[in-house]
Amino acid sequence: MTTTTFTLTNSQRKDPDYYAGRADAYDENKAGANADTLEDRYEWMTDPTIAHHTNQLLSTAYLQGYKDLIQDIRAEHSWNRYVVNTEYTAWLEHNR
């Protein structure tokens, strides 16, 4: 028996559901949800038992868009921490 797995390719990113997922995650982030909260919501959305019982089955493209924005938010936070740390180190060196 073989198991079929689906992955989202670049051509599938033209799917409006992908951008809907990104937009929903963006809106939730701007409303105050941090990356950890978005990750919890993503896990809830991908749990098949919860999705099935609440009739909220979402497309793969939507989920991929949601997850991609979470990764973008985490990358942005990492970059900001790096910049702040670099500037602080330079400030310390300058003020010795």
ZALOLUM-981698 format. One record per residue (C-alpha): residue number from 0; residue in three letters; x, y, z. Coordinates in pm, 1 decimal, decimal comma, always signed. Layout:
+-----+------+----------+----------+----------+
: pos : code :        X :        Y :        Z :
+-----+------+----------+----------+----------+
: NUM :  ALA :        X :        Y :        Z :
...
+-----+------+----------+----------+----------+
//
This chain:
+-----+------+----------+----------+----------+
: pos : code :        X :        Y :        Z :
+-----+------+----------+----------+----------+
:   0 :  MET :     +0,0 :     +0,0 :     +0,0 :
:   1 :  THR :   +133,3 :   +343,8 :    -87,4 :
:   2 :  THR :    +57,7 :   +668,0 :    +84,9 :
:   3 :  THR :     +9,2 :   +979,2 :   -120,4 :
:   4 :  THR :   +144,0 :  +1300,8 :    +24,1 :
:   5 :  PHE :    +68,6 :  +1643,2 :   -109,7 :
:   6 :  THR :   +308,5 :  +1933,6 :   -108,0 :
:   7 :  LEU :   +241,4 :  +2286,9 :   -214,2 :
:   8 :  THR :   +449,0 :  +2390,9 :   -512,7 :
:   9 :  ASN :   +515,1 :  +2743,8 :   -631,1 :
:  10 :  SER :   +250,0 :  +2708,5 :   -899,4 :
:  11 :  GLN :     -5,7 :  +2618,6 :   -632,3 :
:  12 :  ARG :    +71,0 :  +2941,3 :   -450,2 :
:  13 :  LYS :   -147,9 :  +3108,9 :   -706,8 :
:  14 :  ASP :   -438,2 :  +2950,3 :   -522,6 :
:  15 :  PRO :   -648,1 :  +3222,5 :   -354,5 :
:  16 :  ASP :   -675,0 :  +3002,5 :    -42,9 :
:  17 :  TYR :   -298,5 :  +3036,3 :     +9,4 :
:  18 :  TYR :   -329,3 :  +3413,7 :    +26,0 :
:  19 :  ALA :   -643,8 :  +3387,9 :   +238,5 :
:  20 :  GLY :   -446,0 :  +3186,2 :   +493,3 :
:  21 :  ARG :   -165,2 :  +3443,0 :   +495,2 :
:  22 :  ALA :   -417,3 :  +3726,6 :   +526,7 :
:  23 :  ASP :   -597,2 :  +3563,8 :   +819,2 :
:  24 :  ALA :   -270,0 :  +3501,7 :  +1003,5 :
:  25 :  TYR :   -161,6 :  +3860,9 :   +929,0 :
:  26 :  ASP :   -488,7 :  +4002,2 :  +1061,7 :
:  27 :  GLU :   -465,8 :  +3792,6 :  +1378,1 :
:  28 :  ASN :   -104,1 :  +3902,1 :  +1429,7 :
:  29 :  LYS :   -195,7 :  +4269,1 :  +1390,0 :
:  30 :  ALA :   -482,6 :  +4217,4 :  +1635,3 :
:  31 :  GLY :   -228,7 :  +4114,0 :  +1898,7 :
:  32 :  ALA :   -165,9 :  +3741,2 :  +1852,7 :
:  33 :  ASN :   +202,2 :  +3652,0 :  +1873,0 :
:  34 :  ALA :   +373,8 :  +3376,3 :  +1674,8 :
:  35 :  ASP :   +321,0 :  +3119,9 :  +1951,3 :
:  36 :  THR :    -52,0 :  +3190,4 :  +1958,6 :
:  37 :  LEU :    -70,2 :  +3164,0 :  +1579,8 :
:  38 :  GLU :   +119,2 :  +2834,6 :  +1599,0 :
:  39 :  ASP :   -134,9 :  +2702,8 :  +1851,2 :
:  40 :  ARG :   -417,9 :  +2805,6 :  +1620,3 :
:  41 :  TYR :   -241,8 :  +2638,4 :  +1327,9 :
:  42 :  GLU :   -211,3 :  +2313,6 :  +1525,0 :
:  43 :  TRP :   -580,5 :  +2335,9 :  +1609,4 :
:  44 :  MET :   -666,3 :  +2385,3 :  +1241,5 :
:  45 :  THR :   -456,2 :  +2086,6 :  +1133,5 :
:  46 :  ASP :   -598,1 :  +1848,7 :  +1395,4 :
:  47 :  PRO :   -834,9 :  +1634,4 :  +1187,1 :
:  48 :  THR :  -1057,2 :  +1539,6 :  +1480,4 :
:  49 :  ILE :  -1128,8 :  +1900,6 :  +1574,6 :
:  50 :  ALA :  -1169,0 :  +2017,6 :  +1215,8 :
:  51 :  HIS :  -1405,9 :  +1731,3 :  +1134,3 :
:  52 :  HIS :  -1628,2 :  +1785,6 :  +1438,1 :
:  53 :  THR :  -1650,4 :  +2161,0 :  +1387,8 :
:  54 :  ASN :  -1700,1 :  +2137,8 :  +1009,4 :
:  55 :  GLN :  -1400,8 :  +2360,8 :   +951,1 :
:  56 :  LEU :  -1196,5 :  +2155,1 :   +708,6 :
:  57 :  LEU :   -947,2 :  +2389,8 :   +543,9 :
:  58 :  SER :   -759,2 :  +2349,4 :   +219,1 :
:  59 :  THR :   -391,7 :  +2259,5 :   +209,2 :
:  60 :  ALA :   -317,3 :  +2589,2 :    +36,0 :
:  61 :  TYR :   -488,1 :  +2786,2 :   +314,7 :
:  62 :  LEU :   -294,5 :  +2600,8 :   +583,7 :
:  63 :  GLN :    +33,7 :  +2646,3 :   +396,2 :
:  64 :  GLY :    -27,1 :  +3019,5 :   +363,2 :
:  65 :  TYR :   -107,3 :  +3046,7 :   +733,1 :
:  66 :  LYS :   +206,2 :  +2851,5 :   +827,6 :
:  67 :  ASP :   +426,0 :  +3053,0 :   +588,5 :
:  68 :  LEU :   +323,9 :  +3378,6 :   +751,4 :
:  69 :  ILE :   +403,5 :  +3236,3 :  +1096,2 :
:  70 :  GLN :   +750,2 :  +3148,4 :   +968,3 :
:  71 :  ASP :   +787,9 :  +3498,4 :   +822,4 :
:  72 :  ILE :   +694,1 :  +3652,6 :  +1158,5 :
:  73 :  ARG :   +946,7 :  +3433,5 :  +1339,7 :
:  74 :  ALA :  +1216,6 :  +3523,5 :  +1085,4 :
:  75 :  GLU :  +1140,9 :  +3892,9 :  +1126,6 :
:  76 :  HIS :  +1167,6 :  +3864,2 :  +1505,8 :
:  77 :  SER :  +1500,1 :  +3680,1 :  +1474,9 :
:  78 :  TRP :  +1634,5 :  +3945,8 :  +1242,0 :
:  79 :  ASN :  +1520,8 :  +4226,6 :  +1472,6 :
:  80 :  ARG :  +1692,8 :  +4059,6 :  +1769,5 :
:  81 :  TYR :  +2010,5 :  +4023,5 :  +1564,7 :
:  82 :  VAL :  +2006,4 :  +4392,3 :  +1463,7 :
:  83 :  VAL :  +1938,6 :  +4510,9 :  +1818,3 :
:  84 :  ASN :  +2215,3 :  +4289,9 :  +1956,6 :
:  85 :  THR :  +2460,8 :  +4411,0 :  +1691,7 :
:  86 :  GLU :  +2377,6 :  +4776,2 :  +1754,6 :
:  87 :  TYR :  +2402,1 :  +4729,4 :  +2130,6 :
:  88 :  THR :  +2740,0 :  +4558,0 :  +2098,0 :
:  89 :  ALA :  +2864,4 :  +4841,4 :  +1878,4 :
:  90 :  TRP :  +2735,0 :  +5096,1 :  +2130,3 :
:  91 :  LEU :  +2914,9 :  +4916,5 :  +2414,1 :
:  92 :  GLU :  +3239,8 :  +4912,6 :  +2219,0 :
:  93 :  HIS :  +3204,8 :  +5281,0 :  +2138,4 :
:  94 :  ASN :  +3139,5 :  +5378,6 :  +2500,4 :
:  95 :  ARG :  +3427,8 :  +5192,6 :  +2662,7 :
+-----+------+----------+----------+----------+
//
